[in-house]
Amino acid sequence: MILDFGREVCGDLAVAMKREWLVTNGIGGYASGTVATMLTRRYHGLLMAALKPPLGRTLLLAKLDETAEYDGVYPDSGRYYPLFTNRWEDGNVEGHGHHYIDRFHLEGTTPVWTYALANALLEKRIWMQPGANTTYVQYRLARATGPLCLSIKALVNYRDYHATTIMNDWDPAIDDAPVAGGSGLRIRMFDEATPFYLFSDRAEITPQFDWYEDLYLPVEEQRGQRDVSEDHLYAAQLQILLRPGESFAVVAGTEPAPNLDHTAAYGERRAYEQALLARAVHLRAPASHHGRATTELPRLLKQLVLAADQFIVDRPTAADPRGKSIIAGYHWFGDWGRDTMIALPGLTLTTGRPEVAAGVLRTYAQFVDQGMLPNRFPDVGETPEYNTVDATLWYFIALREYVGATGDNVLLRELFPILADIIDRHIKGTRYNIHMAPDDALLYAGEPSVQLTWMDAKVEEWVVTPRIGKPVEINALWFNALRIMEDFAAHLGQDPTPYGTLAGRVRAGFARFWDAPMGYCFDVIDGPDGNDLSLRPNQLLAVSLPHCPLSAEQQRSVVDTCARHLLTAHGLRSLSPDDQAFIGHYTGDRRKRDGAYHQGTVWAWLIGPFISAHLRVYQDMAAARAYLEPLLRHLVDHGVGSISEIFEGDAPFAPRGCIAQAWSVAEVLRAWQMTETRE
């Protein structure tokens, strides 16, 4: 086991509360918390149900507080072990259950706690049923010399995952819910609320009603939030007497008749994950410096394959009930067009799941409007937002990779007219002043108060990095879209000449980005204030994408400059530390955090473009692969088993943002495949 911690992590509250776990259900719902079992974010909970898949995420079951009684000589004379840990707003810590955690590890994506209670070992596992808002919490008395009594308090809620709850005047209906093979409760927090259920195959369930007030959420305070504590309703108590070797489960969900055979349900979960790994067998071990194959990194890669699946979700539409999409990151992102297209090759093609890639491409094609893909689907409401200039251009890259991997000419023919319309719309002009400049054929984008590129932080009306004009990576993508259309047209027996001719004009115009004295590209040209020479990683895309508009000498200079000034162990800085606008720490309220988001903060996903560019220039597999290893080691930190969204720009590069980010995982997988040693 690599993702396996003992008391050196579990017993230290300050350490255990900073390592978080995540399980998902493939429709946008999830469960997440800390190794210490203490809630530290508003986004933690055992059932964050997607009531409008893949969004509408709503906290239903916040946590289970367990107390074990064991090792009694006479009835009711045993010692009590609180297995939970709660911190209250006044600073008091209750339970100290982390003191009893002897081990925490992952079985696939399933978190497993082992509690040592005298000579007894009690195991707890948490997983979700694929395709359902159903969470299983399984307990097993793995070792003991007598029975153990377990009493569990179920703390519930009903609120949007971005919110917090303060004790209110809800009058919930908590009723018996008969179910075959067990007992249960139906909980409806108020008249308009979706009912949800608590079941157990063996435990006795008794309704309760008591508010637990002021549970402190320290990470929210670090993030500068005003609401740093929350109240939950103690709605039910579960009790059971376990004998050595026995197990039972608590099942929480929105389904009135779940499968209470938790052993079979867990077997299905494990079989599902084994099938995912079987489809990714082409990921190989590298050769070591001594020519021998290593074994540690492939196991971590297997973990990344499982992590990749956590972002893939159903997005049913009227035209396609089996539609697919990609969640950008956990805990707070939905599905974003840009993130989806960048992440698609690594999450689906690298892992041997081309049918998922096809589903995503078809789904997003349904939402093309005025030649644009959606930027994101909002949590509330059905109308997509289209404020992006790059998501649409990344669509061409994603489709090229898919067709190259599968040879699927049927899908290519289906989508080609949409692609042709997109090009035409960009030439003539579409939303947000996105249009091709007639003089140099470069793509211009932007207007005041709108953020269109991936550097999209905005606080109220303040766009932190507006990048109005002709951004370097947008025009690298534009050049690639035209070259890809040239290839697609020829492949389909259509005239490729218009696309090839226009691509030639773009390549000639792209020369305007090069600043010879500095030896790298302007970040934006023809902006309101002229040309922007800020040293940012965006220019790497001009080297990393399939078609490169720079000379070999320029390519090398871009890679070397970015390596010297932007590269860190966990990705690339978004701005050079030599820049006066550089911000090396990402903390504080939203204004401070968003002000630093693209002003020096390290982004893990950028390791993919860097390695692609490095390989193009140096063709050195071993050197390129070495840049990946720190991110693989990061799997033991922050979001255990996954890769964070961002890291601070100053050493020691502390992880920040989402604990699990789609394009971070995807680009590491894609880059790893590029650097594999083939025998």
C-alpha positions in Angstrom: 0.0 0.0 0.0 1.3 3.5 -0.9 -1.7 5.6 0.2 -1.5 4.1 3.7 -1.0 6.1 6.9 -0.4 5.0 10.5 -0.6 6.9 13.7 2.1 9.3 12.6 -0.6 10.9 10.4 -3.9 9.7 11.9 -3.0 10.5 15.5 -1.8 14.1 14.8 -5.0 16.2 14.4 -3.2 19.1 12.7 -1.9 16.6 10.0 -4.9 14.3 9.7 -7.4 17.2 9.2 -5.3 18.5 6.2 -5.6 15.2 4.3 -8.9 14.7 2.7 -10.7 11.8 0.9 -13.3 11.8 -1.9 -15.7 9.3 -3.3 -18.1 10.0 -6.1 -21.1 8.4 -7.9 -20.7 9.3 -11.5 -23.7 11.7 -11.6 -22.2 14.6 -9.8 -22.8 13.6 -6.2 -20.0 12.8 -3.8 -18.9 12.2 -0.2 -15.8 13.8 1.3 -14.1 14.5 4.6 -10.8 14.3 6.4 -8.7 11.5 7.6 -9.4 12.8 11.2 -13.2 12.5 10.4 -13.5 16.2 11.5 -15.5 18.5 9.2 -13.3 21.4 8.1 -15.2 22.7 5.0 -18.8 23.4 4.2 -18.2 21.0 1.3 -17.6 18.0 3.5 -20.4 15.4 4.1 -21.2 11.8 3.7 -23.9 12.4 1.1 -23.7 15.5 -1.1 -26.4 14.4 -3.5 -26.7 15.7 -7.1 -30.5 16.3 -7.2 -30.3 17.6 -10.8 -27.5 15.5 -12.2 -24.7 16.4 -12.6 -25.4 19.5 -10.5 -28.0 20.5 -7.9 -25.6 19.3 -5.2 -27.2 19.3 -1.8 -25.9 18.2 1.6 -28.1 15.5 3.1 -26.0 13.5 5.5 -23.3 15.5 7.2 -21.6 12.9 9.4 -22.0 9.9 11.6 -20.6 10.3 15.2 -19.8 6.8 16.5 -19.2 5.7 20.1 -18.0 2.1 20.8 -18.4 0.3 24.1 -16.0 -2.6 24.5 -14.1 -4.8 27.0 -16.7 -5.0 29.8 -16.6 -7.7 32.4 -20.2 -7.1 33.4 -23.1 -5.8 31.3 -22.8 -2.1 30.6 -19.4 -2.0 32.3 -17.2 -1.7 29.2 -15.0 1.2 28.3 -16.4 3.9 26.0 -14.5 5.0 22.9 -15.6 8.1 21.1 -14.6 7.5 17.4 -15.6 11.0 16.2 -13.8 14.3 16.3 -15.6 17.6 16.4 -14.3 21.1 16.8 -16.6 23.8 18.0 -16.5 27.5 17.3 -15.3 28.2 20.9 -12.2 26.2 20.2 -13.1 23.0 22.1 -12.4 19.7 20.5 -14.8 16.9 21.4 -14.3 13.1 21.0 -10.6 13.0 19.9 -11.5 10.0 17.8 -8.4 10.4 15.8 -6.5 9.1 18.8 -8.0 5.6 18.1 -7.3 5.5 14.3 -4.5 3.0 14.0 -4.5 3.1 10.2 -6.1 4.9 7.2 -5.7 3.7 3.7 -7.4 3.6 0.3 -8.8 0.4 -1.3 -9.1 1.8 -4.8 -10.9 5.0 -4.1 -12.6 3.7 -0.9 -11.3 5.2 2.3 -10.8 2.7 5.1 -10.3 3.5 8.8 -9.0 1.0 11.3 -9.7 1.8 14.9 -7.7 0.2 17.7 -9.9 -0.2 20.8 -7.8 -2.2 23.4 -7.3 -5.5 21.6 -10.2 -4.9 19.2 -9.9 -3.6 15.6 -13.0 -2.0 14.0 -12.9 -1.2 10.3 -15.0 1.5 8.6 -15.4 1.9 4.8 -17.2 4.6 2.8 -18.2 4.3 -0.9 -21.0 5.4 -3.2 -23.1 3.4 -5.6 -22.3 4.3 -9.2 -25.2 6.1 -10.8 -27.1 6.7 -7.6 -27.2 9.3 -4.8 -26.4 6.5 -2.3 -23.6 6.3 0.2 -22.6 3.2 2.1 -20.8 3.3 5.4 -19.7 -0.2 6.4 -18.4 -1.3 9.8 -16.7 -4.6 10.5 -15.3 -5.9 13.8 -12.1 -7.4 12.3 -10.7 -8.5 15.7 -12.0 -8.8 19.2 -12.3 -11.2 22.2 -15.9 -10.3 22.8 -18.8 -8.3 21.5 -18.6 -4.5 20.8 -21.6 -2.2 21.1 -21.7 0.6 18.6 -23.9 3.7 19.0 -24.1 6.2 16.1 -25.6 9.6 15.9 -26.7 10.7 12.4 -26.3 14.4 11.7 -28.3 15.5 8.7 -28.9 18.7 6.8 -30.6 20.1 3.6 -28.8 22.9 1.9 -26.8 23.9 -1.2 -23.2 22.7 -1.1 -22.0 26.3 -1.2 -24.0 27.4 1.8 -24.0 26.8 5.6 -27.0 26.2 7.9 -27.8 27.9 11.1 -30.4 26.3 13.4 -33.8 27.2 12.0 -37.5 26.5 12.4 -37.6 23.4 10.1 -40.2 20.9 11.2 -38.9 17.8 9.5 -41.0 14.7 9.1 -39.0 11.6 10.2 -41.0 8.5 9.6 -40.3 4.7 9.5 -39.3 3.5 6.0 -40.0 -0.2 5.7 -37.4 -2.0 3.6 -36.7 -5.6 2.9 -33.8 -6.9 4.9 -33.4 -4.1 7.3 -34.9 -1.0 8.9 -34.9 2.7 7.9 -36.2 6.2 8.3 -37.6 8.6 5.7 -36.5 12.2 6.4 -38.2 15.2 4.8 -36.7 18.4 6.2 -39.5 20.7 4.9 -42.4 20.5 2.6 -40.5 21.5 -0.6 -37.5 19.3 0.2 -36.6 16.1 -1.6 -37.0 13.2 0.9 -34.0 11.1 1.7 -33.5 7.9 3.7 -31.3 6.3 6.3 -31.2 2.5 6.3 -29.3 -0.3 8.0 -29.3 -4.0 7.4 -28.9 -4.8 11.1 -28.8 -1.8 13.3 -31.7 -0.5 15.3 -32.7 3.0 14.1 -34.5 5.5 16.5 -35.7 9.0 15.4 -34.2 11.9 17.3 -34.5 15.7 17.1 -31.7 17.9 18.5 -29.6 20.6 16.8 -25.8 20.4 17.1 -24.7 24.0 16.9 -21.5 25.8 16.0 -19.4 23.1 14.5 -16.3 25.0 13.4 -15.0 24.9 9.8 -11.4 26.0 10.0 -10.7 25.9 6.2 -13.5 28.2 5.6 -12.0 30.7 7.9 -8.6 30.4 6.1 -10.5 31.1 2.9 -11.8 34.3 4.3 -15.4 33.2 4.5 -17.8 34.9 6.9 -19.7 31.7 7.8 -17.1 29.6 9.6 -19.4 27.4 11.7 -22.5 25.4 11.0 -25.4 23.6 12.7 -26.6 20.1 11.9 -29.7 18.2 13.0 -29.2 15.1 15.1 -32.0 13.1 13.4 -31.4 9.5 14.2 -29.5 7.1 16.5 -28.3 3.7 15.3 -27.3 0.9 17.8 -25.9 -2.5 17.2 -24.0 -5.2 19.0 -21.2 -6.6 16.9 -19.5 -9.9 17.5 -16.0 -10.7 16.1 -16.0 -11.0 12.3 -19.5 -9.4 12.0 -20.3 -6.4 9.9 -23.2 -4.1 9.1 -23.7 -0.9 7.1 -25.5 2.4 7.3 -27.0 3.4 3.9 -28.0 7.0 3.1 -29.6 8.0 -0.1 -32.5 9.4 -2.1 -33.6 5.9 -3.2 -36.4 4.4 -1.1 -35.3 0.8 -1.7 -31.5 0.5 -1.9 -29.5 -2.7 -1.9 -28.8 -3.4 1.8 -26.5 -6.3 1.0 -23.4 -4.1 1.6 -21.0 -7.0 1.0 -22.4 -7.4 -2.5 -22.6 -3.7 -3.0 -18.9 -3.3 -2.1 -18.0 -6.2 -4.4 -19.8 -4.4 -7.2 -17.8 -1.2 -6.4 -14.5 -3.1 -6.4 -15.4 -4.9 -9.6 -16.2 -1.6 -11.3 -12.8 -0.2 -10.3 -11.0 -3.3 -11.4 -12.6 -3.0 -14.8 -11.3 0.6 -15.1 -7.8 -0.6 -14.3 -8.1 -3.4 -16.8 -8.8 -0.9 -19.6 -5.7 1.1 -18.8 -3.2 -1.8 -18.9 -1.1 0.0 -21.6 0.3 2.4 -18.9 3.7 0.9 -18.2 6.5 1.2 -15.6 9.5 3.3 -16.6 13.0 2.1 -16.7 15.0 3.2 -13.7 18.4 4.9 -13.9 19.9 1.4 -13.8 17.7 0.1 -16.5 15.4 -1.9 -14.3 11.6 -1.4 -14.2 10.3 0.3 -11.1 7.0 -0.7 -9.4 6.1 2.3 -7.2 5.1 4.7 -9.9 2.8 2.3 -11.8 0.8 1.8 -8.6 0.4 5.5 -8.3 -0.6 5.7 -11.9 -3.3 3.1 -11.2 -4.6 5.4 -8.5 -4.7 8.2 -11.0 -6.7 6.1 -13.4 -9.3 5.6 -10.6 -9.1 9.3 -9.8 -9.8 10.1 -13.4 -13.1 8.3 -13.2 -14.3 10.5 -10.4 -14.6 13.5 -12.8 -16.6 11.7 -15.5 -20.4 12.2 -15.0 -23.6 11.7 -16.8 -25.2 14.8 -18.4 -28.5 13.6 -19.8 -30.1 15.8 -22.5 -33.4 15.6 -24.4 -31.4 14.5 -27.5 -29.2 12.1 -25.6 -30.3 10.6 -22.2 -26.8 9.0 -22.1 -24.9 12.3 -22.5 -21.5 12.7 -20.7 -19.5 15.5 -19.2 -16.6 16.2 -16.9 -16.6 17.8 -13.5 -13.8 20.4 -13.4 -12.9 19.8 -9.8 -14.0 18.9 -6.3 -15.5 20.2 -4.2 -17.0 23.3 -5.8 -16.8 23.2 -9.6 -19.4 21.9 -12.0 -18.7 21.0 -15.6 -16.8 23.7 -17.6 -16.3 23.6 -21.3 -12.6 24.6 -21.2 -11.7 22.1 -18.5 -13.7 19.4 -20.1 -11.9 19.7 -23.5 -8.4 20.0 -22.0 -9.0 17.1 -19.7 -10.8 14.8 -22.2 -7.7 13.1 -23.7 -6.1 12.3 -20.4 -9.2 11.2 -18.6 -10.7 9.1 -21.3 -8.3 8.1 -24.1 -5.2 7.5 -21.9 -7.4 5.3 -19.6 -8.8 3.3 -22.5 -12.3 4.7 -22.5 -12.9 6.2 -26.0 -16.7 5.7 -25.8 -16.8 8.2 -22.9 -14.8 10.7 -25.0 -17.3 10.3 -27.9 -20.2 10.8 -25.5 -18.6 14.1 -24.2 -17.9 15.4 -27.7 -21.5 14.6 -28.8 -23.0 16.2 -25.7 -21.1 19.4 -26.0 -21.9 19.6 -29.8 -25.6 20.0 -28.8 -24.7 23.2 -26.9 -22.7 25.0 -29.6 -24.3 28.4 -30.1 -23.1 31.3 -32.3 -20.0 29.2 -32.9 -19.1 28.8 -29.2 -19.1 26.1 -26.7 -20.4 26.9 -23.2 -17.9 28.1 -20.6 -19.9 26.5 -17.8 -23.2 25.1 -16.8 -24.4 27.0 -13.7 -25.5 25.4 -10.5 -28.8 27.1 -10.6 -30.7 27.4 -13.9 -30.5 25.7 -17.2 -29.0 28.3 -19.5 -25.2 27.7 -20.2 -22.8 30.6 -20.0 -20.7 31.3 -23.1 -18.0 33.7 -21.8 -15.0 31.8 -23.1 -12.8 32.1 -26.2 -10.7 29.0 -25.7 -13.1 26.2 -24.8 -14.4 26.1 -28.4 -10.8 25.9 -29.8 -9.8 23.2 -27.4 -12.8 21.2 -28.8 -10.8 20.8 -32.1 -7.8 19.5 -30.2 -10.0 17.0 -28.2 -11.7 15.7 -31.4 -8.3 15.4 -33.2 -7.0 13.2 -30.3 -10.1 11.1 -30.3 -10.1 10.5 -34.0 -6.4 9.7 -34.0 -7.0 7.2 -31.2 -10.1 5.5 -32.7 -10.3 6.3 -36.4 -14.0 7.1 -35.8 -14.9 8.7 -39.1 -18.6 8.4 -38.3 -18.4 10.9 -35.5 -16.0 13.1 -37.5 -18.5 13.3 -40.4 -21.3 14.1 -37.9 -19.4 16.9 -36.2 -17.5 18.4 -39.2 -20.4 20.8 -40.3 -20.4 22.1 -36.7 -16.7 22.7 -36.8 -16.9 24.4 -40.1 -19.6 26.7 -38.7 -17.4 27.5 -35.7 -14.5 28.6 -38.0 -16.9 30.7 -40.0 -18.3 32.4 -36.9 -14.9 33.2 -35.6 -13.9 34.7 -38.9 -17.0 36.9 -39.1 -17.2 37.6 -35.4 -19.2 36.3 -32.4 -19.9 37.2 -28.8 -17.6 39.4 -26.7 -15.8 40.9 -29.7 -14.3 37.6 -30.7 -13.3 37.9 -34.3 -10.5 37.4 -36.8 -8.5 40.6 -37.4 -8.4 41.1 -41.2 -4.8 42.4 -41.3 -2.9 39.5 -39.8 -5.7 36.8 -39.5 -5.1 36.5 -35.7 -8.0 36.1 -33.3 -8.9 39.1 -31.2 -11.1 38.7 -28.1 -12.3 40.7 -25.2 -14.3 43.6 -23.9 -14.4 45.4 -20.6 -15.7 43.5 -17.5 -15.5 40.1 -19.3 -13.0 37.3 -18.7 -12.6 35.0 -21.7 -9.3 33.0 -21.3 -8.4 30.4 -18.8 -7.0 33.2 -16.6 -10.5 34.1 -15.7 -10.6 35.4 -12.1 -13.2 38.0 -11.6 -14.4 39.7 -8.3 -17.6 41.6 -8.9 -16.6 43.9 -11.8 -12.8 43.5 -11.3 -11.3 41.3 -14.0 -7.9 40.4 -12.6 -6.2 39.5 -15.9 -8.5 40.8 -18.6 -6.0 40.0 -21.5 -8.1 41.9 -24.0 -6.5 41.8 -27.5 -4.8 38.8 -29.1 -3.6 36.4 -26.4 -0.8 34.1 -27.4 -2.4 30.7 -26.5 -5.7 31.7 -28.2 -3.9 32.2 -31.4 -1.8 29.1 -31.0 -5.2 27.3 -30.6 -6.6 29.2 -33.6 -3.7 28.1 -35.8 -4.1 24.5 -34.7 -7.9 24.6 -35.3 -7.3 25.7 -38.9 -4.6 23.0 -39.5 -6.8 20.4 -37.9 -9.7 21.4 -40.2 -7.4 21.2 -43.2 -6.5 17.6 -42.2 -10.1 16.7 -41.5 -11.4 18.1 -44.8 -8.8 16.2 -46.7 -9.6 13.1 -44.8 -13.3 13.4 -45.6 -12.7 14.2 -49.3 -13.5 17.9 -49.0 -11.5 20.8 -50.2 -8.8 21.6 -47.5 -7.4 24.7 -49.3 -9.4 27.4 -47.6 -8.3 26.2 -44.2 -4.7 25.7 -45.2 -4.4 29.1 -46.8 -5.9 30.8 -43.7 -3.6 28.8 -41.5 -0.6 30.1 -43.5 -1.8 33.7 -42.9 -2.1 33.0 -39.1 1.4 31.5 -39.0 2.8 34.6 -40.6 0.9 36.9 -38.3 2.0 34.8 -35.3 5.5 36.1 -35.8 4.3 39.4 -34.2 4.3 37.6 -30.8 8.0 37.1 -30.8 10.1 39.5 -28.7 13.7 38.8 -29.8 15.5 40.8 -27.1 13.7 38.9 -24.3 13.7 35.6 -26.2 10.1 34.7 -25.5 6.6 35.6 -26.7 4.4 38.5 -25.7 1.5 37.2 -23.6 -1.0 39.5 -25.5 -0.5 41.8 -28.4 -2.7 44.7 -29.7 -4.3 45.2 -26.3 -5.8 48.5 -25.0 -2.3 49.3 -23.6 -0.3 47.8 -26.4 1.7 44.6 -26.1 2.0 42.7 -22.8 5.5 41.2 -22.2 4.5 39.6 -18.9 6.3 36.2 -18.6 3.5 33.7 -18.4 3.2 30.0 -19.3 0.5 30.6 -22.0 3.2 30.7 -24.7 4.0 27.0 -24.0 0.9 26.1 -26.0 2.5 27.5 -29.1 5.1 24.8 -28.7 3.1 22.0 -27.1 0.1 21.8 -29.5 0.3 19.5 -32.5 1.0 22.3 -35.0 3.7 24.8 -34.0 4.0 28.3 -35.5 7.5 29.0 -34.0 10.9 28.2 -35.4 13.0 25.5 -33.7 15.2 28.1 -32.1 12.2 30.0 -30.8 10.7 26.8 -29.4 13.8 26.0 -27.4 14.0 29.5 -26.1 10.4 29.4 -24.9 10.9 26.1 -23.1 14.1 27.1 -21.5 12.7 30.5 -20.3 9.6 28.9 -18.8 11.7 26.2 -17.2 14.0 28.7 -15.5 11.4 31.1 -14.3 8.0 29.4 -14.0 8.6 25.7 -13.4 8.2 24.3 -9.9 7.9 20.7 -8.5 4.1 20.8 -8.9 3.5 22.6 -12.1 4.2 26.1 -13.6 3.7 29.5 -12.0 1.1 31.6 -13.8 3.4 34.6 -13.7 7.2 35.1 -13.2 8.3 35.7 -9.7 10.5 38.6 -11.1 7.3 40.4 -12.1 6.2 43.2 -9.8 2.7 41.9 -9.9 3.7 38.4 -8.7 1.9 37.1 -5.6 3.4 34.1 -4.0 0.7 33.1 -1.5 -2.8 32.1 -2.1 -4.9 32.7 1.0 -7.4 35.1 2.6 -10.8 36.3 1.4 -12.1 35.9 -2.1 -10.7 39.1 -3.4 -7.2 38.2 -2.1 -7.4 34.7 -3.4 -8.7 35.6 -6.8 -6.2 38.4 -7.0 -3.4 35.8 -6.7 -5.1 33.0 -8.8 -3.3 33.8 -12.0 -0.6 36.1 -10.7 2.0 33.6 -9.6 -0.1 30.7 -8.3 1.2 27.3 -9.6 -1.1 25.3 -11.8 -0.6 21.5 -11.9 -2.3 21.1 -15.3 0.4 23.2 -17.0 2.9 20.3 -16.5 1.3 18.7 -19.5 1.9 21.5 -22.0 5.4 21.9 -20.5 6.3 18.2 -21.0 4.8 18.2 -24.5 6.9 21.2 -25.4 10.0 19.8 -23.7 9.7 16.6 -25.7 9.3 18.5 -28.9 12.5 20.4 -28.3 14.7 17.9 -26.6 13.2 14.4 -27.3 14.5 13.3 -23.9 11.9 10.9 -22.4 13.8 10.4 -19.1 14.2 14.1 -18.4 10.6 14.9 -19.3 9.4 12.0 -17.1 11.4 13.3 -14.1 9.3 16.4 -14.1 6.2 14.3 -13.3 7.4 12.4 -10.3 6.8 15.1 -7.7 3.2 15.3 -8.8 2.8 11.6 -8.4 4.3 11.8 -4.9 1.7 14.5 -4.2 -1.0 11.8 -4.2 -0.4 11.3 -0.4 -1.2 14.9 0.4 -4.3 17.3 0.3 -6.8 15.2 -1.6 -5.4 11.7 -1.0 -5.3 9.7 -4.2 -5.8 12.7 -6.5 -4.0 15.9 -7.7 -4.8 19.4 -6.4 -5.9 22.3 -8.6 -3.2 24.8 -7.6 -0.2 25.4 -5.3 1.3 28.5 -3.8 3.8 30.2 -6.0 6.4 30.5 -3.2 8.2 27.5 -1.6 7.2 25.1 -0.1 4.4 25.3 -2.7 1.6 24.4 -0.4 -1.5 22.8 -2.1 -4.5 25.1 -2.4 -7.8 25.2 -4.2 -9.7 22.0 -5.1 -8.4 18.8 -3.6 -9.0 17.0 -6.9 -8.9 18.7 -10.3 -9.8 17.1 -13.6 -7.2 18.7 -15.8 -4.4 18.2 -13.2 -5.1 14.4 -13.2 -5.7 14.3 -16.9 -2.5 16.1 -17.9 -0.3 14.0 -15.7 -1.8 10.8 -17.2 -1.4 12.2 -20.7 2.1 13.3 -20.2 3.1 10.0 -18.6 1.8 8.2 -21.6 3.9 10.4 -23.8 7.0 9.6 -21.8 6.6 5.8 -21.7 9.5 3.7 -22.7 8.4 1.2 -25.3 10.4 -2.0 -25.7 
